[in-house]
Amino acid sequence: MAEQELQPKIKEEAPAKGERVRPGQVFLPAVDIYETPDSLVLVADMPGVAGEGVAIDLKDNLLTISGEVTPPPAGETLVVREYAVGDFYREFQLGELIDKNRIEAVMKEGVLTLVLPKAEKAKPRKIEVKSG
């Protein structure tokens, strides 16, 4: 079910949405998506992004995740840079079996976790057989 209900957009290049006010690259965060009996869980790696720097938007069935890397405090000088710095952007097409009103998100230590609950009609259920 997960394959049909949460489709990542093609992983090529982050689209230029709106006007960029900061120079630099925009990265597609790496994600893992797994399924539980009640939901789909999306885990996105967004190093350098604080919780208040994350925006999650849902319009129609398009879920958009963006994150802004917090610049270093004034007065600090970069001594060594071993990884590229930039903002994050990723889109996912949601299927009809996701309960869009109950989506939850938590950002902790640079990892964004989204829980996308399945709609009641999507959950498996047992049907009682009556003998008569």
N, C-alpha and C positions, 0 to 999 in steps of 0.2 A: 504494500500500500504506500509506503514512504516514497517510492519512486514517482508515483503519480501525484501525490499531494504536496510535494515541496520540491519544485524544479528550480535548480540554480540557473540563472541566465548564463549564456556562453561566457566562459572564463577567458577573456582576452584582455581587454583594457577597460578601465573604469570610464564610464561616459562623462563628458564634461557637462554637468548639470548646473545651470546658473553661472554666475560669474565668480571666478576664484579670486579671492582677495589676498591669498597667501601663495607665494611661489612654492614649487616643490612637486613631488610625485604624489599620485594617488594610487594606493595599492588595493588589490582584491584580497580581503582576509581569507586565510585558509579556514575551511569549516569541516566539521564532522556532523553528520546527521544520523541519528538513530531512532528507532521506534520502540515504544513501550506499549503495553496494552491500551493505555488511555491517551497517549499523545505522541507527537514527534518532538524530538529535542535537537536543537541546533546549537552547536558549540563553535564559536568563532574566536580565533586568536587575533587580538588587536593590541599588541604591545605598545606601551606609551600612551594609551588612551585611558583617561579617567572616566568614571561613570557619568559625570556631568558633560563630558565631551562626546557622548554617544547620542545619536538621533535614530529612532526607529519609526518609520512611517508606513502606513498601510492605506493604499488607495485602490479601490476595487479589489482585485486579488493579487496586487503587486506589493510585496513586502520589501522595503528598502532599509538597509542598515548603513549608516555612515558614522565615522568617528574622526575626531580632530585630535591630533597629537598635541599635547600640551608642550609649549616651548619651554626651554630651561629658564630658570629664574634670572632676572637681570643681574648682571655682574658676574655670572658664571661663564667660564671659557671652556669650550670643548677641547679636550686633550687628545682623545682617541675616539674614532667613530668606526665601529665594525659592522654596522648594519645601516641600510638606507633608512632615511626618515621621511615620512610623508603621512598623509591622511588615508583613511580607509573608506571604501564604498563597495557595496554588494547588493544585488537584487535577486529576489526569489519569487517565482510564480506559485501562488498557493492554489490548491485544489478546493473543490466545494465541500470536502468532508472535514475541513478544519474549522473549529469554532473560533472565528475571528474576534469575538467579543471577550474571550478569556485568555488571550495570549499574554504571557508573563515574561519579563526579562530581568536578568541580574548580571551586573558587571562586577567581577572580582579579580584582582591581580592581572589585569590585561586580558581576561578571558570573558567573553560575552556568552551567556547561556540563555537561549530562548526556549520556552516551553509552549508548544502549539497543541492545545488539547483537541482531541478528535471530537467531532460532533456526535451526539448520541446515536444518530442513525448510522454512523460509521463503525461503532463499537460492536464487536461480536457479542452475541447473546445466545442463551439456551432457550429453547422453546419447549415448554412442558407438554408432554403427550398425555392426554387423558384417556383412560380406558372406559369404554362405555358399554 
